[in-house]
Amino acid sequence: MTYQNDDVKQAIMQIQRFLRELEIFGEGNVTVPIDGIYGETTADAVSRFQRENSLPVTGTVDKATYDLLYEKALEAEFEQSEPLPLYVFLNGKSVARGEESDFVMFLQIILNTLTIAYDDFNLQKIDGVFDEEMENAIRLFQMRNNIAATGIVDKRTWNALVNNFNKYGLQNQ
């Protein structure tokens, strides 16, 4: 296969991106330019990477170096990425007294967590049953958050529950 100058430049830029990601996520000094030129700075970064990973220190990228560089860059990116969100409340859905589900159990856990911030909240029984006690807790929560006190968990109430959980629940972890 014959490589064109642009192919080589793109391959070098990919190596430089990997090296830069490792520098950024490793909280080191960012030294590697992404310019497609395999100059002294790139060769030094490759040598440092090889040394740190018990590879033969050549300053050039062979298959073993490339494969490990790729793997380490993916790991670093994964470690720094946000966890995936969990979407449990469907748009247009509402939850009210009488429902029995895992989602209600999830709401009970959120309400129990919010007892940290709201002194007048009672702990909910974690049983997945939306009963009168839970309806009253939802009404109280809605009043505290300037939402119409219907006792029904709609999108507005759900968003307020999540905001409060993220604000207060994470403080206790």
BANU-507540 format. One record per residue (C-alpha): residue in three letters; x, y, z. Coordinates in pm, 1 decimal. Layout:
BEGIN
<residuo:Ala c1:X c2:Y c3:Z>;
...
This chain:
BEGIN
<residuo:Met c1:0.0 c2:0.0 c3:0.0>;
<residuo:Thr c1:133.8 c2:339.7 c3:-92.7>;
<residuo:Tyr c1:78.5 c2:617.4 c3:157.6>;
<residuo:Gln c1:19.4 c2:973.3 c3:54.3>;
<residuo:Asn c1:158.6 c2:1258.8 c3:260.6>;
<residuo:Asp c1:-189.7 c2:1334.5 c3:391.6>;
<residuo:Asp c1:-231.2 c2:973.9 c3:516.7>;
<residuo:Val c1:94.8 c2:995.8 c3:711.9>;
<residuo:Lys c1:1.6 c2:1336.4 c3:850.5>;
<residuo:Gln c1:-337.9 c2:1204.3 c3:966.9>;
<residuo:Ala c1:-175.1 c2:902.2 c3:1134.5>;
<residuo:Ile c1:74.1 c2:1126.1 c3:1315.8>;
<residuo:Met c1:-206.8 c2:1357.8 c3:1424.7>;
<residuo:Gln c1:-395.6 c2:1058.3 c3:1569.8>;
<residuo:Ile c1:-86.8 c2:955.5 c3:1768.5>;
<residuo:Gln c1:-50.2 c2:1315.9 c3:1886.9>;
<residuo:Arg c1:-417.0 c2:1321.7 c3:1996.0>;
<residuo:Phe c1:-362.3 c2:1006.9 c3:2201.8>;
<residuo:Leu c1:-49.6 c2:1150.8 c3:2361.4>;
<residuo:Arg c1:-224.1 c2:1479.3 c3:2434.1>;
<residuo:Glu c1:-522.8 c2:1303.3 c3:2592.9>;
<residuo:Leu c1:-286.6 c2:1115.8 c3:2821.6>;
<residuo:Glu c1:-113.1 c2:1440.8 c3:2913.6>;
<residuo:Ile c1:-440.1 c2:1622.1 c3:2980.0>;
<residuo:Phe c1:-605.7 c2:1341.7 c3:3173.9>;
<residuo:Gly c1:-282.8 c2:1266.6 c3:3357.7>;
<residuo:Glu c1:-280.3 c2:1631.6 c3:3466.3>;
<residuo:Gly c1:66.2 c2:1672.9 c3:3320.6>;
<residuo:Asn c1:195.8 c2:1954.1 c3:3109.4>;
<residuo:Val c1:44.7 c2:1957.7 c3:2764.3>;
<residuo:Thr c1:341.6 c2:1953.7 c3:2531.7>;
<residuo:Val c1:238.7 c2:1758.6 c3:2224.1>;
<residuo:Pro c1:111.4 c2:1970.8 c3:1935.7>;
<residuo:Ile c1:-145.2 c2:1821.8 c3:1703.2>;
<residuo:Asp c1:18.8 c2:1933.3 c3:1384.8>;
<residuo:Gly c1:89.6 c2:1610.9 c3:1196.4>;
<residuo:Ile c1:464.8 c2:1662.9 c3:1222.7>;
<residuo:Tyr c1:662.9 c2:1388.6 c3:1394.9>;
<residuo:Gly c1:913.1 c2:1627.9 c3:1547.2>;
<residuo:Glu c1:1124.9 c2:1623.3 c3:1861.0>;
<residuo:Thr c1:834.4 c2:1702.2 c3:2095.2>;
<residuo:Thr c1:627.5 c2:1410.5 c3:1964.9>;
<residuo:Ala c1:928.3 c2:1174.7 c3:1969.4>;
<residuo:Asp c1:1005.5 c2:1277.5 c3:2330.6>;
<residuo:Ala c1:644.5 c2:1216.9 c3:2434.9>;
<residuo:Val c1:649.1 c2:874.8 c3:2266.1>;
<residuo:Ser c1:977.9 c2:787.7 c3:2442.1>;
<residuo:Arg c1:832.1 c2:897.1 c3:2777.0>;
<residuo:Phe c1:521.7 c2:686.8 c3:2714.2>;
<residuo:Gln c1:733.3 c2:384.4 c3:2619.4>;
<residuo:Arg c1:950.2 c2:425.3 c3:2930.0>;
<residuo:Glu c1:647.9 c2:461.0 c3:3161.6>;
<residuo:Asn c1:490.4 c2:149.4 c3:3012.0>;
<residuo:Ser c1:794.4 c2:-80.2 c3:3000.9>;
<residuo:Leu c1:818.9 c2:-79.1 c3:2622.5>;
<residuo:Pro c1:1146.8 c2:-57.9 c3:2432.4>;
<residuo:Val c1:1232.3 c2:313.9 c3:2428.4>;
<residuo:Thr c1:1282.3 c2:403.5 c3:2063.7>;
<residuo:Gly c1:1087.2 c2:725.9 c3:2023.4>;
<residuo:Thr c1:909.1 c2:573.1 c3:1726.1>;
<residuo:Val c1:564.4 c2:420.0 c3:1719.7>;
<residuo:Asp c1:561.6 c2:50.4 c3:1638.5>;
<residuo:Lys c1:252.5 c2:-172.4 c3:1661.6>;
<residuo:Ala c1:299.0 c2:-251.1 c3:2033.6>;
<residuo:Thr c1:340.7 c2:117.8 c3:2117.4>;
<residuo:Tyr c1:42.3 c2:219.6 c3:1906.4>;
<residuo:Asp c1:-184.0 c2:-50.1 c3:2050.9>;
<residuo:Leu c1:-95.7 c2:41.0 c3:2410.8>;
<residuo:Leu c1:-116.9 c2:412.0 c3:2339.2>;
<residuo:Tyr c1:-464.3 c2:362.5 c3:2193.2>;
<residuo:Glu c1:-573.4 c2:148.3 c3:2489.0>;
<residuo:Lys c1:-439.0 c2:395.0 c3:2748.2>;
<residuo:Ala c1:-597.8 c2:693.4 c3:2570.0>;
<residuo:Leu c1:-935.2 c2:516.4 c3:2569.6>;
<residuo:Glu c1:-899.0 c2:432.4 c3:2940.0>;
<residuo:Ala c1:-806.6 c2:790.6 c3:3025.0>;
<residuo:Glu c1:-1098.4 c2:926.6 c3:2827.1>;
<residuo:Phe c1:-1337.3 c2:681.0 c3:2992.9>;
<residuo:Glu c1:-1213.1 c2:763.4 c3:3343.4>;
<residuo:Gln c1:-1266.2 c2:1135.4 c3:3285.6>;
<residuo:Ser c1:-1604.8 c2:1106.0 c3:3118.0>;
<residuo:Glu c1:-1932.3 c2:1159.3 c3:3296.7>;
<residuo:Pro c1:-2131.6 c2:849.0 c3:3386.4>;
<residuo:Leu c1:-2430.8 c2:782.4 c3:3168.8>;
<residuo:Pro c1:-2754.1 c2:937.7 c3:3293.3>;
<residuo:Leu c1:-3038.5 c2:714.1 c3:3399.9>;
<residuo:Tyr c1:-3368.3 c2:807.4 c3:3239.5>;
<residuo:Val c1:-3643.2 c2:656.6 c3:3449.2>;
<residuo:Phe c1:-3916.4 c2:916.2 c3:3410.6>;
<residuo:Leu c1:-4083.0 c2:914.0 c3:3070.5>;
<residuo:Asn c1:-4195.8 c2:1242.3 c3:2920.5>;
<residuo:Gly c1:-4570.1 c2:1283.5 c3:2959.5>;
<residuo:Lys c1:-4586.6 c2:1032.6 c3:3245.7>;
<residuo:Ser c1:-4733.3 c2:1102.5 c3:3587.1>;
<residuo:Val c1:-4735.9 c2:886.7 c3:3896.5>;
<residuo:Ala c1:-5007.0 c2:896.7 c3:4161.1>;
<residuo:Arg c1:-5152.1 c2:713.4 c3:4457.7>;
<residuo:Gly c1:-5239.2 c2:355.2 c3:4377.6>;
<residuo:Glu c1:-4941.9 c2:282.4 c3:4153.3>;
<residuo:Glu c1:-4716.4 c2:-5.5 c3:4249.7>;
<residuo:Ser c1:-4387.2 c2:-24.6 c3:4062.6>;
<residuo:Asp c1:-4011.1 c2:-16.8 c3:4079.7>;
<residuo:Phe c1:-4035.1 c2:348.2 c3:3975.9>;
<residuo:Val c1:-4234.1 c2:425.4 c3:4291.3>;
<residuo:Met c1:-3963.7 c2:250.5 c3:4491.4>;
<residuo:Phe c1:-3710.9 c2:477.6 c3:4322.1>;
<residuo:Leu c1:-3921.7 c2:781.3 c3:4425.2>;
<residuo:Gln c1:-3931.7 c2:652.4 c3:4783.6>;
<residuo:Ile c1:-3553.5 c2:630.1 c3:4791.0>;
<residuo:Ile c1:-3526.4 c2:987.2 c3:4659.5>;
<residuo:Leu c1:-3773.7 c2:1112.3 c3:4921.8>;
<residuo:Asn c1:-3580.4 c2:933.3 c3:5196.7>;
<residuo:Thr c1:-3259.2 c2:1092.2 c3:5078.2>;
<residuo:Leu c1:-3423.9 c2:1433.9 c3:5092.5>;
<residuo:Thr c1:-3492.4 c2:1394.5 c3:5464.7>;
<residuo:Ile c1:-3138.0 c2:1533.3 c3:5490.2>;
<residuo:Ala c1:-3257.5 c2:1870.7 c3:5362.0>;
<residuo:Tyr c1:-3617.3 c2:1872.6 c3:5479.1>;
<residuo:Asp c1:-3660.7 c2:1831.2 c3:5853.8>;
<residuo:Asp c1:-4036.0 c2:1775.6 c3:5828.0>;
<residuo:Phe c1:-4008.3 c2:1480.6 c3:5586.8>;
<residuo:Asn c1:-4076.6 c2:1134.1 c3:5723.3>;
<residuo:Leu c1:-3891.5 c2:829.3 c3:5599.6>;
<residuo:Gln c1:-4086.9 c2:635.5 c3:5341.1>;
<residuo:Lys c1:-4135.9 c2:262.8 c3:5347.9>;
<residuo:Ile c1:-3940.4 c2:124.7 c3:5049.0>;
<residuo:Asp c1:-4203.1 c2:-107.6 c3:4906.3>;
<residuo:Gly c1:-4289.2 c2:37.4 c3:4565.2>;
<residuo:Val c1:-4644.5 c2:129.8 c3:4673.1>;
<residuo:Phe c1:-4763.0 c2:487.2 c3:4617.3>;
<residuo:Asp c1:-4991.4 c2:513.3 c3:4919.2>;
<residuo:Glu c1:-5152.1 c2:801.2 c3:5108.7>;
<residuo:Glu c1:-4838.8 c2:862.8 c3:5317.6>;
<residuo:Met c1:-4630.6 c2:899.8 c3:5004.1>;
<residuo:Glu c1:-4890.7 c2:1122.3 c3:4842.1>;
<residuo:Asn c1:-4871.5 c2:1350.0 c3:5148.2>;
<residuo:Ala c1:-4490.8 c2:1353.2 c3:5125.5>;
<residuo:Ile c1:-4511.7 c2:1452.4 c3:4758.6>;
<residuo:Arg c1:-4759.9 c2:1730.0 c3:4843.8>;
<residuo:Leu c1:-4528.4 c2:1859.1 c3:5116.0>;
<residuo:Phe c1:-4234.4 c2:1848.3 c3:4876.5>;
<residuo:Gln c1:-4435.8 c2:2032.1 c3:4611.5>;
<residuo:Met c1:-4534.0 c2:2305.5 c3:4859.9>;
<residuo:Arg c1:-4169.1 c2:2349.7 c3:4967.3>;
<residuo:Asn c1:-4071.8 c2:2387.3 c3:4602.5>;
<residuo:Asn c1:-4351.6 c2:2620.8 c3:4487.9>;
<residuo:Ile c1:-4524.4 c2:2356.8 c3:4280.2>;
<residuo:Ala c1:-4901.1 c2:2303.6 c3:4284.4>;
<residuo:Ala c1:-4957.2 c2:2053.2 c3:4568.6>;
<residuo:Thr c1:-5139.1 c2:1781.4 c3:4377.0>;
<residuo:Gly c1:-4963.6 c2:1482.1 c3:4531.3>;
<residuo:Ile c1:-4896.2 c2:1358.9 c3:4177.8>;
<residuo:Val c1:-4544.9 c2:1323.4 c3:4042.9>;
<residuo:Asp c1:-4548.0 c2:1490.6 c3:3703.3>;
<residuo:Lys c1:-4254.7 c2:1624.6 c3:3502.2>;
<residuo:Arg c1:-4228.3 c2:1949.3 c3:3704.1>;
<residuo:Thr c1:-4227.1 c2:1758.2 c3:4034.7>;
<residuo:Trp c1:-3983.8 c2:1498.8 c3:3897.2>;
<residuo:Asn c1:-3741.3 c2:1769.6 c3:3785.9>;
<residuo:Ala c1:-3757.8 c2:1935.6 c3:4128.3>;
<residuo:Leu c1:-3701.6 c2:1599.3 c3:4299.9>;
<residuo:Val c1:-3396.9 c2:1530.2 c3:4082.8>;
<residuo:Asn c1:-3254.7 c2:1880.2 c3:4136.3>;
<residuo:Asn c1:-3297.1 c2:1847.6 c3:4511.1>;
<residuo:Phe c1:-3153.0 c2:1496.2 c3:4512.5>;
<residuo:Asn c1:-2850.1 c2:1610.2 c3:4314.0>;
<residuo:Lys c1:-2804.9 c2:1908.4 c3:4542.6>;
<residuo:Tyr c1:-2857.9 c2:1748.1 c3:4882.2>;
<residuo:Gly c1:-2818.7 c2:1375.1 c3:4827.6>;
<residuo:Leu c1:-2466.7 c2:1399.0 c3:4691.9>;
<residuo:Gln c1:-2352.9 c2:1594.8 c3:4998.5>;
<residuo:Asn c1:-2400.4 c2:1284.5 c3:5211.7>;
<residuo:Gln c1:-2194.1 c2:1048.4 c3:4998.4>;
